[in-house]
Amino acid sequence: MEGIDHLADERNKAEFDVDEMKIVWAGSRHAFEVSDRIARLVATDPVFEKSDRARLSRKELFKSTLKKCAHAWKRIIELRLTEEEAGRLRFFVDQPAFVDLHWGMFVPAIKGQGTEEQQQKWLSLANKMQIIGCYAQTELGHGSNVQGLETTATFDPKTDEFVIHSPTQTSSKWWPGGLGKVSTHAVVYARLITDGKDYGVHGFIVQLRSLEDHSPLPNIIVGDIGTKMGNGAYNSMDNGFLMFDQVRIPRDQMLMRLARVTREGKYVPSDVPKQLMYGTMVYVRQTIVADASNALSRAVCIATRYSAVRRQFGARNGGIETQVIDYKTQQNRLFPLLASAYAFRFVGEWLKWLYTDVTARLQASDFSTLPEAHACTAGLKSLTTTATADGIEECRKLCGGHGYLWCSGLPELFAVYVPACTYEGDNIVLQLQVARFLMKTVSQLGSGKAPVGTTAYMARAQHLLQCRSGVQKAEDWLNPAAVVEAFEARALRMAVACAKNLSKFENQEQGFSELLAELVEAAIAHCQLIVVSKFIAKLEQDIGGKGVKKQLNNLCYIYALHILHKHLGDFLSTNSITPKQASLANDQLRSLYSQVRPNAVALVDAFNYTDHYLNSVLGRYDGNVYPKLFEEAWKDPLNDSVVPDGYQEYIRPLIKQQLRTARL
């Protein structure tokens, strides 16, 4: 059975060029070539082996993570990898680690908030990993409410130092990755107090551990917060707690790009606009949306390949059983997730463009699009991470009982991924930020101030509040204008309905509080419109040959029409479409599933994931699932002996009825 491609027949059905689609998925030929080369480099390096993660103790897992990180850095230096290549290497090593926070949060925080002198001093060390940093913001008592943080940084003019202090138990830093056991330094967020006045939360670079023996510095209590969900999974990361007892740092370790404190203790805001902080936020959220696409595509790849391998029922006269992927119920659950993976990929690409655009505007002191960019990235972070977490779990169910095995790759992927729904902004809190922005936009519609960016459609409010969908037959749902207008009408009408309900309250904040659930729904409708419109915009570009474009077209309308079906109550209650048009959308959806079916395996092959990266017996490229499931079973430590430990003490007395009778 080794060496046989059990999915060859599936791959031969493909109606498009898979190599072309790989380039579309990667974003460019260059990106594909870099990714492909680095993926193979990691897959063939024994140090990066990860199939035994579930069987390691927490200590063993953590030590193996340190070994992989050190080896990865060694390879980056030896091979003189570019920043892009180094990033791909860390991605394919696929083990949450302190380096994620060092490169993903610590370094960007200093770049975004440090002065040129501070960047020169600290980044020269951080870029060589001569110091290892983390991002210490979240506390035991406060996460989303950053303004409620309790850690203090009080300026002492006598010594020209800040005194960092944790005044309460709830003020202890809690959750920062890399903090527990590795980080030597942190960007610590604390309330700046000088001359008796509280100036709110600011960032400070604080050394936590000795650079000689790694022991915590005096008056610093630091450790790991404990085991998290799942086997392996995020337990390779040392999420930590941190408490300060009057710890002194030099004044110049306050990040001073946006504000500084003078030698005399005077607080001086800088000329640099505070809005520059939004640039970093857009960047971080853009990477989270890209990660959503990566995680969902990985789960979908496993579920699609296994659905093509697995056969169940349908045999007649001793014939072969039906492939699970041929059941419409399986397609109805799986193909929208496949479409979502592509949709999130393309909206992630657009967010990269948005980040470049916002950065250029900021440098030109143009802040006009910032509130919209902030709301848009907040909403897309929330939408894509929620859909991905739910999608991974759905893929596990799509794989039946075997999906529950660790070696399916899905339980660990789920456990690793779900924190994304909380970190960098709780998903419901983020949608409420979007809702506030939408309410403000609606309130300004008659003022002559034109909505910008992803809210530009609201300028056509008069038309969208009155229009009726012109869909008359199922094929009309493949008309991009018809689809976009239905989504625009639904989003606008939901936003306007919320605004009308808000206006009934004398106290706007009380009204907002009462209408939270409806406001979240309106925000989600707006964000789904963004994803649909960006997918359609992608189709208008010059991408791949005819076959590639046809498949992307199918996936685009599966995504849109499945959302329409799932949120049918919204579309009908706002009169954006009629019940008859909803029925036609379902007819078209079934037709699209049939068109995607022969291409399904090839569409997940286009993700170009190695077996090492997938780490799934069910998602193997060759489809050789059943023998490999047995191989994995035999590796379990319980199978080291035929008779289990504890037989003599517990099982034998039980079955021989040699237990003493209890006296009650």
VENBEL-V67125 format. One record per backbone hydrogen bond with DSSP energy under -0.5 kcal/mol. CO is the residue of the C=O (numbers start at 1). NH is the residue of the N-H. If there is no record, write none. Layout:
[[CO:NH] [CO:NH]]
This chain:
[[1:4] [4:6] [5:8] [7:11] [8:12] [9:13] [10:13] [11:14] [16:18] [17:21] [18:22] [19:23] [20:24] [21:25] [22:26] [23:27] [28:32] [29:33] [30:34] [31:35] [32:36] [33:37] [34:38] [35:39] [36:40] [37:41] [38:42] [39:43] [40:44] [42:45] [44:46] [45:48] [46:49] [50:53] [52:55] [53:56] [57:61] [58:62] [59:63] [60:64] [61:65] [62:66] [63:67] [64:68] [65:69] [66:70] [67:71] [68:72] [69:73] [70:74] [71:75] [72:76] [73:77] [74:78] [75:79] [76:81] [77:80] [82:86] [83:87] [84:88] [85:89] [86:90] [87:91] [88:92] [89:93] [90:94] [97:100] [97:101] [98:101] [98:102] [99:103] [100:104] [101:105] [101:106] [102:107] [105:109] [106:110] [107:111] [108:112] [109:113] [110:114] [113:257] [115:119] [116:120] [117:121] [118:122] [119:123] [119:124] [120:124] [121:125] [122:126] [123:127] [125:128] [125:130] [125:131] [126:129] [132:184] [132:185] [134:136] [134:187] [135:137] [136:189] [138:174] [142:139] [144:146] [145:148] [146:149] [151:191] [152:165] [153:155] [153:193] [154:163] [155:157] [156:159] [156:160] [156:161] [160:251] [161:156] [162:164] [162:249] [163:154] [164:247] [165:152] [165:167] [168:171] [169:172] [170:141] [172:140] [173:242] [176:179] [176:180] [176:240] [178:182] [178:183] [184:208] [184:209] [185:134] [186:188] [186:206] [187:136] [188:190] [188:204] [190:192] [190:202] [191:153] [191:193] [192:199] [193:155] [194:197] [197:194] [197:199] [200:192] [202:190] [203:255] [204:188] [204:206] [206:186] [208:217] [210:214] [215:210] [217:220] [219:245] [220:222] [221:243] [223:241] [229:234] [231:233] [232:235] [233:236] [234:237] [237:239] [238:180] [239:225] [240:175] [241:223] [242:173] [243:221] [244:166] [244:246] [247:164] [249:162] [250:253] [251:254] [253:205] [254:256] [258:270] [260:268] [262:265] [266:262] [266:268] [268:260] [273:276] [274:277] [275:278] [275:279] [276:279] [276:280] [277:281] [278:282] [279:283] [280:284] [281:285] [282:286] [283:287] [284:288] [285:289] [286:290] [287:291] [288:292] [289:293] [290:294] [291:295] [292:296] [293:297] [294:298] [295:299] [296:300] [297:301] [298:302] [299:303] [300:304] [301:305] [302:306] [303:307] [304:308] [305:309] [306:310] [307:325] [310:324] [313:322] [316:319] [322:312] [323:326] [324:327] [327:330] [327:331] [328:332] [329:333] [330:334] [331:335] [331:336] [334:337] [334:338] [335:339] [336:340] [337:341] [338:342] [339:343] [340:344] [341:345] [342:346] [343:347] [344:348] [345:349] [346:350] [347:351] [348:352] [349:353] [350:354] [351:355] [352:356] [353:357] [354:358] [355:359] [356:360] [357:361] [358:362] [359:363] [360:364] [361:366] [362:365] [365:367] [367:370] [367:371] [369:373] [370:374] [371:375] [372:376] [373:377] [374:378] [375:379] [376:380] [377:381] [378:382] [379:383] [380:384] [381:385] [382:386] [383:387] [384:388] [385:389] [386:390] [387:391] [388:392] [389:393] [390:394] [391:395] [392:396] [393:397] [394:398] [395:399] [396:399] [397:400] [399:402] [399:403] [400:403] [401:404] [402:405] [405:408] [405:411] [406:409] [407:617] [409:413] [410:414] [411:415] [412:416] [413:417] [414:418] [417:420] [418:421] [419:422] [419:423] [421:427] [422:425] [426:430] [427:431] [428:432] [429:433] [430:434] [431:435] [432:436] [433:437] [434:438] [435:439] [436:440] [437:441] [438:442] [439:443] [440:444] [441:444] [442:445] [444:447] [444:449] [445:448] [448:450] [452:455] [453:456] [455:458] [456:459] [457:460] [458:461] [460:464] [461:465] [462:466] [463:466] [463:467] [473:476] [474:477] [475:478] [476:479] [478:480] [479:483] [480:484] [481:485] [482:486] [483:487] [484:488] [485:489] [486:490] [487:491] [488:492] [489:493] [490:494] [491:495] [492:496] [493:497] [494:498] [495:499] [496:500] [497:501] [498:502] [499:503] [500:504] [501:504] [502:505] [506:508] [507:511] [508:512] [509:513] [510:514] [511:515] [513:516] [515:519] [516:520] [517:521] [518:522] [519:523] [520:524] [521:525] [522:526] [523:527] [524:528] [525:529] [526:530] [527:531] [528:532] [529:533] [530:534] [531:535] [532:536] [533:537] [534:538] [535:539] [536:540] [537:540] [538:541] [541:543] [542:544] [545:549] [546:550] [547:551] [548:552] [549:553] [550:554] [551:555] [552:556] [553:557] [554:558] [555:559] [556:560] [557:561] [558:562] [559:563] [560:564] [561:565] [562:566] [563:567] [565:568] [567:570] [567:571] [568:572] [569:573] [570:574] [571:576] [571:577] [572:575] [576:469] [578:582] [579:583] [580:584] [581:585] [582:586] [583:587] [584:588] [585:589] [586:590] [587:591] [588:592] [589:593] [590:594] [591:595] [592:596] [593:597] [594:598] [596:599] [596:600] [597:600] [599:603] [600:604] [601:605] [602:606] [604:607] [605:608] [610:614] [611:615] [617:620] [620:623] [622:6] [623:625] [624:628] [625:629] [626:630] [627:631] [628:632] [629:633] [630:634] [631:635] [632:635] [632:636] [633:636] [636:639] [637:640] [638:641] [642:644] [644:647] [646:650] [646:651] [647:652] [650:654] [651:655] [652:656] [653:658] [654:657] [662:664]]
